[in-house]
Protein backbone atom coordinates (compact mmCIF):
# COMPACT_ATOMS: atom_id res chain seq x y z
CA UNK A 1 0.00 0.00 0.00
CA UNK A 2 1.24 3.47 -0.80
CA UNK A 3 0.60 6.95 0.48
CA UNK A 4 -2.83 8.19 -0.57
CA UNK A 5 -3.15 10.62 -3.44
CA UNK A 6 -4.07 14.20 -2.59
CA UNK A 7 -7.57 13.53 -3.93
CA UNK A 8 -7.96 10.47 -1.70
CA UNK A 9 -6.67 12.37 1.32
CA UNK A 10 -9.30 15.02 0.56
CA UNK A 11 -11.97 12.30 0.45
CA UNK A 12 -10.85 10.96 3.84
CA UNK A 13 -10.91 14.48 5.23
CA UNK A 14 -14.39 15.21 3.85
CA UNK A 15 -15.76 11.89 5.09
CA UNK A 16 -14.28 12.44 8.52
CA UNK A 17 -15.77 15.94 8.68
CA UNK A 18 -19.21 14.55 7.73
CA UNK A 19 -18.87 11.81 10.35
CA UNK A 20 -17.79 14.26 13.04
CA UNK A 21 -20.65 16.62 12.21
CA UNK A 22 -23.16 13.79 12.44
CA UNK A 23 -21.66 12.57 15.72
CA UNK A 24 -20.74 15.86 17.38
CA UNK A 25 -22.28 14.67 20.63
CA UNK A 26 -19.62 11.93 20.84
CA UNK A 27 -16.57 13.13 18.88
CA UNK A 28 -15.83 16.80 19.39
CA UNK A 29 -12.39 17.28 17.81
CA UNK A 30 -12.37 20.65 19.56
CA UNK A 31 -9.57 23.04 18.81
CA UNK A 32 -9.03 21.87 15.22
CA UNK A 33 -9.82 23.94 12.17
CA UNK A 34 -10.63 22.30 8.83
CA UNK A 35 -7.03 22.95 7.80
CA UNK A 36 -5.76 21.39 11.04
CA UNK A 37 -7.86 18.29 10.40
CA UNK A 38 -6.53 18.02 6.84
CA UNK A 39 -2.97 18.33 8.13
CA UNK A 40 -3.71 15.56 10.62
CA UNK A 41 -5.08 13.33 7.84
CA UNK A 42 -1.96 13.98 5.77
CA UNK A 43 0.36 13.31 8.71
CA UNK A 44 -1.46 10.11 9.66
CA UNK A 45 -1.22 8.81 6.10
CA UNK A 46 2.49 9.64 5.97
CA UNK A 47 3.08 8.03 9.38
CA UNK A 48 1.36 4.83 8.25
CA UNK A 49 3.59 4.71 5.18
CA UNK A 50 6.74 5.40 7.20
CA UNK A 51 5.96 2.74 9.82
CA UNK A 52 4.82 -0.19 7.67
CA UNK A 53 7.92 -2.24 8.36
CA UNK A 54 7.64 -1.69 12.12
CA UNK A 55 4.00 -2.82 12.09
CA UNK A 56 4.83 -5.82 9.95
CA UNK A 57 7.65 -6.79 12.33
CA UNK A 58 5.23 -6.64 15.27
CA UNK A 59 2.90 -9.20 13.66
CA UNK A 60 3.28 -12.92 14.30
CA UNK A 61 5.32 -14.73 11.63
CA UNK A 62 2.24 -16.38 10.11
CA UNK A 63 0.57 -13.00 9.59
CA UNK A 64 3.78 -11.47 8.24
CA UNK A 65 4.10 -14.24 5.66
CA UNK A 66 0.50 -14.94 4.72
CA UNK A 67 -1.41 -11.66 4.83
CA UNK A 68 -1.35 -9.20 1.96
CA UNK A 69 -0.61 -5.54 2.59
CA UNK A 70 -4.33 -4.79 2.21
CA UNK A 71 -5.24 -7.48 4.74
CA UNK A 72 -2.69 -6.15 7.22
CA UNK A 73 -4.16 -2.67 6.80
CA UNK A 74 -7.68 -3.99 7.37
CA UNK A 75 -6.47 -5.79 10.50
CA UNK A 76 -4.90 -2.59 11.80
CA UNK A 77 -8.09 -0.62 11.10
CA UNK A 78 -10.31 -3.20 12.80
CA UNK A 79 -8.22 -3.14 15.97
CA UNK A 80 -7.99 0.66 15.94
CA UNK A 81 -11.77 1.03 15.54
CA UNK A 82 -12.40 -1.33 18.43
CA UNK A 83 -10.10 0.79 20.58
CA UNK A 84 -12.05 3.94 19.71
CA UNK A 85 -15.63 2.76 19.94
CA UNK A 86 -16.99 -0.76 19.94
CA UNK A 87 -20.33 0.43 18.57
CA UNK A 88 -18.59 2.13 15.66
CA UNK A 89 -16.60 -1.02 14.97
CA UNK A 90 -19.81 -3.03 15.07
CA UNK A 91 -21.41 -0.74 12.50
CA UNK A 92 -18.40 -0.99 10.22
CA UNK A 93 -17.67 -4.69 10.68
CA UNK A 94 -21.08 -5.92 11.89
CA UNK A 95 -19.58 -7.84 14.83
CA UNK A 96 -21.31 -8.76 18.08
LUMROMAR-654978 format. One line per 3 residues: for each residue y, z, x of N, C-alpha, C, CB. Coordinates in Angstrom, 2 decimals, decimal comma. Glycine has a CB too. Layout:
// residues N
Y/Z/X/Y/Z/X/Y/Z/X/Y/Z/X; ...
This chain:
// residues 96
-1,17/0,00/0,85/0,00/0,00/0,00/1,24/0,00/0,90/-0,01/1,23/-0,97; 2,24/-0,68/0,46/3,47/-0,80/1,24/4,64/-0,17/0,50/3,77/-2,27/1,56; 5,73/-0,02/1,21/6,95/0,48/0,60/7,30/-0,42/-0,58/8,12/0,54/1,64
7,80/0,19/-1,65/8,19/-0,57/-2,83/9,38/-1,48/-2,54/8,52/0,38/-3,99; 9,44/-2,57/-3,25/10,62/-3,44/-3,15/11,81/-2,71/-3,77/10,38/-4,82/-3,85; 13,01/-3,20/-3,48/14,20/-2,59/-4,07/14,14/-2,67/-5,59/15,46/-3,28/-3,55
13,64/-3,78/-6,11/13,53/-3,93/-7,57/12,55/-2,92/-8,16/13,09/-5,37/-7,93; 11,44/-2,68/-7,47/10,47/-1,70/-7,96/11,00/-0,27/-7,85/9,15/-1,84/-7,19; 11,74/0,00/-6,78/12,37/1,32/-6,67/13,35/1,52/-7,82/13,10/1,47/-5,31
14,08/0,47/-8,17/15,02/0,56/-9,30/14,28/0,82/-10,60/15,85/-0,73/-9,41; 13,11/0,21/-10,78/12,30/0,45/-11,97/11,82/1,90/-12,03/11,10/-0,51/-12,00; 11,38/2,43/-10,90/10,96/3,84/-10,85/12,14/4,72/-11,22/10,42/4,21/-9,44
13,28/4,45/-10,64/14,48/5,23/-10,91/14,85/5,19/-12,39/15,64/4,72/-10,06; 14,85/3,99/-12,97/15,21/3,85/-14,39/14,19/4,56/-15,28/15,29/2,36/-14,79; 12,93/4,41/-14,96/11,89/5,09/-15,76/12,01/6,59/-15,65/10,51/4,64/-15,31
12,29/7,08/-14,46/12,44/8,52/-14,28/13,67/9,03/-15,04/12,56/8,87/-12,79; 14,75/8,27/-15,02/15,94/8,68/-15,77/15,65/8,72/-17,27/17,12/7,72/-15,49; 14,92/7,73/-17,79/14,55/7,73/-19,21/13,67/8,95/-19,53/13,80/6,42/-19,59
12,70/9,20/-18,67/11,81/10,35/-18,87/12,59/11,65/-18,85/10,70/10,38/-17,80; 13,47/11,81/-17,89/14,26/13,04/-17,79/15,18/13,21/-18,99/15,09/13,03/-16,50; 15,76/12,13/-19,47/16,62/12,21/-20,65/15,83/12,64/-21,88/17,30/10,86/-20,91
14,63/12,11/-22,01/13,79/12,44/-23,16/13,20/13,84/-23,07/12,68/11,43/-23,31; 13,18/14,40/-21,87/12,57/15,72/-21,66/13,54/16,69/-21,00/11,31/15,59/-20,80; 14,82/16,56/-21,36/15,86/17,38/-20,74/15,68/18,87/-20,98/17,21/16,96/-21,24
14,92/19,21/-22,02/14,67/20,63/-22,28/13,69/21,22/-21,28/14,14/20,81/-23,70; 12,94/20,37/-20,57/11,93/20,84/-19,62/12,36/20,56/-18,18/10,58/20,17/-19,91; 12,78/19,33/-17,93/13,13/18,88/-16,57/14,63/18,63/-16,51/12,33/17,60/-16,17
15,35/19,47/-15,83/16,80/19,39/-15,83/17,37/18,51/-14,72/17,37/20,75/-15,72; 16,77/18,56/-13,54/17,28/17,81/-12,39/18,78/18,02/-12,25/16,96/16,31/-12,53; 19,23/19,26/-12,45/20,65/19,56/-12,37/21,16/19,35/-10,95/20,93/21,00/-12,83
22,40/18,97/-10,87/23,04/18,81/-9,57/22,81/17,45/-8,93/22,57/19,86/-8,66; 22,09/16,56/-9,59/21,87/15,22/-9,03/22,61/14,18/-9,86/20,37/14,89/-8,98; 23,33/13,33/-9,17/23,94/12,17/-9,82/22,88/11,06/-9,89/25,23/11,69/-9,05
23,21/9,99/-10,58/22,30/8,83/-10,63/22,06/8,30/-9,21/22,88/7,71/-11,53; 23,10/8,27/-8,41/22,95/7,80/-7,03/22,08/8,75/-6,21/24,32/7,66/-6,36; 22,23/10,06/-6,45/21,39/11,04/-5,76/19,92/10,85/-6,12/21,83/12,47/-6,11
19,66/10,61/-7,41/18,29/10,40/-7,86/17,70/9,14/-7,22/18,22/10,29/-9,39; 18,50/8,07/-7,16/18,02/6,84/-6,53/17,73/7,08/-5,05/19,06/5,71/-6,69; 18,57/7,81/-4,38/18,33/8,13/-2,97/17,05/8,93/-2,81/19,52/8,90/-2,37
16,79/9,83/-3,75/15,56/10,62/-3,71/14,33/9,74/-3,94/15,61/11,74/-4,75; 14,43/8,79/-4,86/13,33/7,84/-5,08/13,07/7,06/-3,80/13,66/6,86/-6,26; 14,13/6,54/-3,19/13,98/5,77/-1,96/13,36/6,61/-0,85/15,34/5,22/-1,50
13,83/7,84/-0,69/13,31/8,71/0,36/11,86/9,08/0,12/14,15/9,97/0,44; 11,50/9,32/-1,13/10,11/9,66/-1,46/9,21/8,49/-1,13/9,97/10,04/-2,94; 9,61/7,28/-1,51/8,81/6,10/-1,22/8,65/5,92/0,29/9,45/4,85/-1,84
9,71/6,09/1,02/9,64/5,97/2,49/8,75/7,05/3,10/11,04/6,05/3,10; 8,85/8,28/2,58/8,03/9,38/3,08/6,54/9,09/2,85/8,43/10,71/2,40; 6,22/8,58/1,66/4,83/8,25/1,36/4,32/7,22/2,37/4,69/7,71/-0,09
5,12/6,20/2,64/4,71/5,18/3,59/4,53/5,76/4,99/5,74/4,05/3,63; 5,44/6,63/5,40/5,40/7,20/6,74/4,26/8,20/6,94/6,70/7,88/7,04; 3,75/8,76/5,84/2,74/9,82/5,96/1,36/9,42/5,45/3,20/11,03/5,21
1,11/8,13/5,30/-0,19/7,67/4,82/-1,32/8,12/5,72/-0,19/6,17/4,71; -1,14/8,01/7,01/-2,24/8,36/7,92/-2,52/9,86/7,88/-1,91/7,93/9,35; -1,49/10,68/7,74/-1,69/12,12/7,64/-2,47/12,48/6,38/-0,35/12,85/7,65
-2,10/11,86/5,26/-2,82/12,09/4,00/-4,27/11,64/4,12/-2,12/11,34/2,84; -4,46/10,47/4,68/-5,82/9,95/4,83/-6,66/10,89/5,70/-5,79/8,54/5,45; -6,07/11,41/6,76/-6,79/12,33/7,65/-7,16/13,64/6,95/-5,95/12,64/8,88
-6,37/14,03/5,95/-6,64/15,27/5,23/-7,78/15,12/4,23/-5,39/15,74/4,51; -8,13/13,89/3,88/-9,20/13,66/2,90/-10,56/13,85/3,55/-9,08/12,25/2,30; -11,56/14,23/2,75/-12,92/14,30/3,28/-13,36/12,91/3,77/-13,91/14,82/2,19
-14,29/12,88/4,70/-14,73/11,63/5,32/-15,18/10,61/4,28/-15,86/11,90/6,29; -15,89/11,05/3,25/-16,38/10,11/2,24/-15,22/9,42/1,52/-17,28/10,84/1,22; -14,17/10,17/1,22/-13,00/9,59/0,57/-12,25/8,66/1,53/-12,06/10,69/0,04
-12,13/9,07/2,78/-11,47/8,24/3,78/-12,15/6,87/3,88/-11,48/8,93/5,15; -13,47/6,89/3,88/-14,24/5,66/4,10/-14,41/4,81/2,85/-15,59/6,01/4,64; -14,51/5,44/1,70/-14,94/4,72/0,50/-13,84/4,41/-0,50/-15,98/5,50/-0,17
-12,73/5,10/-0,45/-11,66/4,83/-1,41/-10,71/3,77/-0,86/-10,89/6,12/-1,75; -10,23/2,93/-1,74/-9,20/1,96/-1,35/-7,86/2,68/-1,25/-9,12/0,77/-2,37; -6,88/2,01/-0,69/-5,54/2,59/-0,61/-5,00/2,89/-2,01/-4,58/1,64/0,14
-5,25/1,99/-2,96/-4,79/2,21/-4,33/-5,48/3,43/-4,95/-5,04/0,96/-5,20; -6,75/3,59/-4,70/-7,48/4,74/-5,24/-7,00/6,05/-4,62/-8,99/4,58/-5,01; -6,69/6,03/-3,35/-6,15/7,22/-2,69/-4,78/7,58/-3,26/-6,05/7,01/-1,15
-3,98/6,57/-3,55/-2,67/6,80/-4,16/-2,82/7,39/-5,55/-1,86/5,50/-4,22; -3,74/6,85/-6,33/-3,99/7,37/-7,68/-4,46/8,82/-7,61/-5,04/6,51/-8,41; -5,33/9,13/-6,67/-5,79/10,50/-6,47/-4,62/11,43/-6,17/-6,82/10,56/-5,33
-3,77/11,01/-5,26/-2,59/11,80/-4,90/-1,71/12,04/-6,13/-1,78/11,09/-3,80; -1,47/10,98/-6,90/-0,62/11,10/-8,09/-1,22/12,03/-9,13/-0,38/9,73/-8,70; -2,53/11,94/-9,33/-3,20/12,80/-10,31/-3,04/14,27/-9,93/-4,70/12,44/-10,43
-3,27/14,58/-8,68/-3,14/15,97/-8,22/-1,69/16,43/-8,31/-3,65/16,12/-6,76; -0,75/15,58/-7,92/0,66/15,94/-7,99/1,10/16,18/-9,42/1,52/14,86/-7,35; 0,68/15,34/-10,35/1,03/15,54/-11,77/0,48/16,85/-12,30/0,52/14,38/-12,62
-0,74/17,17/-11,94/-1,33/18,43/-12,40/-0,54/19,62/-11,87/-2,81/18,53/-11,95; 0,00/19,49/-10,67/0,79/20,58/-10,10/2,12/20,75/-10,82/1,04/20,34/-8,61; 2,66/19,66/-11,35/3,94/19,71/-12,05/3,77/20,24/-13,46/4,59/18,32/-12,08
2,87/19,62/-14,22/2,76/19,94/-15,63/1,43/19,43/-16,16/3,94/19,33/-16,43; 0,56/20,34/-16,52/-0,76/19,94/-16,99/-0,67/19,10/-18,25/-1,62/21,17/-17,24; 0,29/19,37/-19,12/0,43/18,57/-20,33/0,87/17,13/-20,01/1,44/19,21/-21,28
1,73/16,99/-19,03/2,13/15,66/-18,59/0,93/14,92/-18,00/3,27/15,75/-17,55; 0,18/15,59/-17,18/-1,02/14,97/-16,60/-2,00/14,57/-17,69/-1,70/15,93/-15,60; -2,14/15,41/-18,69/-3,03/15,07/-19,81/-2,57/13,81/-20,52/-3,10/16,24/-20,80
-1,25/13,70/-20,73/-0,74/12,50/-21,41/-0,97/11,25/-20,58/0,75/12,65/-21,72; -0,81/11,38/-19,27/-0,99/10,22/-18,40/-2,47/9,88/-18,23/-0,35/10,47/-17,03; -3,29/10,91/-17,99/-4,69/10,68/-17,67/-5,65/11,00/-18,81/-5,07/11,48/-16,48
-5,10/11,53/-19,92/-5,92/11,89/-21,08/-7,10/12,77/-20,69/-6,42/10,63/-21,77; -6,80/13,87/-19,98/-7,84/14,83/-19,58/-7,70/16,09/-20,41/-7,75/15,15/-18,07; -8,79/16,81/-20,56/-8,76/18,08/-21,31/-8,61/19,24/-20,37/-10,03/18,25/-22,14
